[in-house]
Amino acid sequence: MKILPLSLFAVAAALAFGGAAAQTTIRISHATPATSHYGVGTQTFCAEVEKRTAGRYKCQIQPNVNDERASIEAVQLGTLDATNTSTGPVSNFVPEVGIVDIPFLFRDYDHARRVLDGPIGQELLGKFTAKGLIGLAWTENGFRHLTNNRRAVVKPEDVRGLKVRTMQNPVHIQAFQSIGVQPTPMAFSELFTALQQGVVDGQENPIPVILSAKFSQVQKHLSLTGHVYSPAVLILSPKLWNALSDADKAAFREAAKIGAAAQRKKVNDDEASGIDQLRKEGVEVSKIDGAAFRTAMTPVFADFAKKYGAENIKRIQEFK
Ligand code: EAX
C-alpha cells in the first residue's frame, strides 16, 4: 500500500466522511508543568485557536518538555509544530534577540511588556523568519531571582565563587562571570538533580518557575535579585505557518496575544503569592542591594553595547 502523507490522508478521510472539514493537530511543547504560567498561556492559546478556526486546528500540548533548546531545534526541523519557550536558548538561533537578555535592561514588568508588544518587540519577532522559525508573540517567563544553598546573598561580593546554573545563554553567562560567579550552563531538565546532588550551588529563575519546579526542596536561600527579565516567546514551525490561510494566520496571531495575556496574568499572581509560599516551604528570603549589583556589572554593559548597539539598547531603555 502506498502511504499517503498525513495531510492528504486527513483530506481523504474528510471526503470519505461526507466532506467534514479536516482537522489538524498542533503539537506544542513547554518546559514547566501544565499548572504553571507556561501551561496557562499555552492552554489559552490553544483554546483560542480551536475556537477561532471552528475546530479545524486543535492542540496536543506537551508540558514538562524541559530542554528548551531541543524544542526550538525540533520546531526548526518541523518535527514539532510549536513551542512556548523562554529566550534562554533563543539567541543561539536568532542572535539579535540576545539584546532582551541583558541584565537590568527593563525597569519593571510594565516596561518589558510594552517594549515587547510595541515596534521593538515586533521587529525582533520578524528576525525569526530568516532562521526558519516563526515568532508569533512574546509570552512571559518573568524577572529572574537567585537561589542557592551556600549563603544569603545580599551584596554582589556574596556571589563570588558560587557555582550557579545558568541557561544556555551567552549574555547571561558573560554577565555572571563579570561579577565572579562560576556559571554552569545546562538544560533545565538537568537542573533539579544538579541542585540536589550539589553539582551546582544555585540557580536563577522567576518565582513561577521556582514554585512549579519545587526548587524549595533543594534550595535554602532566595535572593530577590530580579537581575534580568526573562522573556518568553511562542514559536511556530514555518511548515505549519505556511500551510495556514491568511484568515487562519490572523486567528493564530490573535490567539497568541490572548495566550500571552493569560500567561502574564499567571506570572503576576505567582509573584504576588509565591514569595510567602516559598517562605512557608522553608526558603530563607533576602532583599538585595540592587544598585550595587547593577554597578558591579558596569564593565560588561560596555561589551553588550558593542555587540548589540548602544543606540538599540538606549531605545529599549527609553521606550515610553
Ligand atoms: O522557561 O531554563 C530555564 O531556566 C527557564 O527559565 C525555564 O526552563 C522556563
Residues whose N, C-alpha, C, O or C-beta is under 5 A from the ligand:
A	BS01	EAX	A31 S86 G88 N141 M167 F188 E204 N205
